[in-house]
Amino acid sequence: MKIIIKTLIALTLLINPGCNKNEKNSKIPIKQKTSEQVYTTVKPKIVSYANEIIATGILSNKYEYQLSFMIGGIINYLDVNEGDYVKKGEILARINQTSVNVTTNRLTLAYEKAQRDYERVEALYQDEVVTLENLENAKTGLDNARLQLESAQFSRQYATIKAPSSGKIQSVLAQKNEMTQAGSPVIIMGSDVGGKVLKTNLADIDVVKVKMKDSCKIEFDAFPKTVFSGYVSEIAGTSDRYTG
């Protein structure tokens, strides 16, 4: 054990002079090369990575009406042309109401007769001259006559076409003195309510990329230097039956 200790002491003495020399050398200042770093400030930019979809469409009113008569007849009044501006409630067309008035008057007389019959039978029932069945049959006849009269009066209201709102006449599909059928469109008008929209068709691979309120840019040939801003306000729930 003593030999080992002496050896360690000897090694320690040999190592210490070297350490002192390194300490002296470490005190010598070392000149390091430095380089200036240049920084540049850049403003952030918003970049859109959305796919661009290009489509063509037709500008039209959001709400369009196909106006028609509820009953058929001969048009005896039609005083509007394509492009005319009309106000809400304005009379646009009317069919000959001679037959309508005749039917209404006939049903009015039938209703008045049924009412008299019911009152007479009711008085007889109070005197126990007729049965309850007779009174109920008279009441049924009165109700039937009243319903027929109300139906005729309602139909007569729609023998005249009035503008449902203010707007512009887009198309006139009939002329004065022509025969028209019930429910057949006579006038097509666009309403001022809701403004105008651009309707376009998109393929299935494009429509799945579109979402409500997506922004879009609209260009017209009539305004080559103007770009209009818009947004998606409606997406159809089914494809077009003709084009798919």
Disulfide bonds with the S-S distance in Angstrom:
none
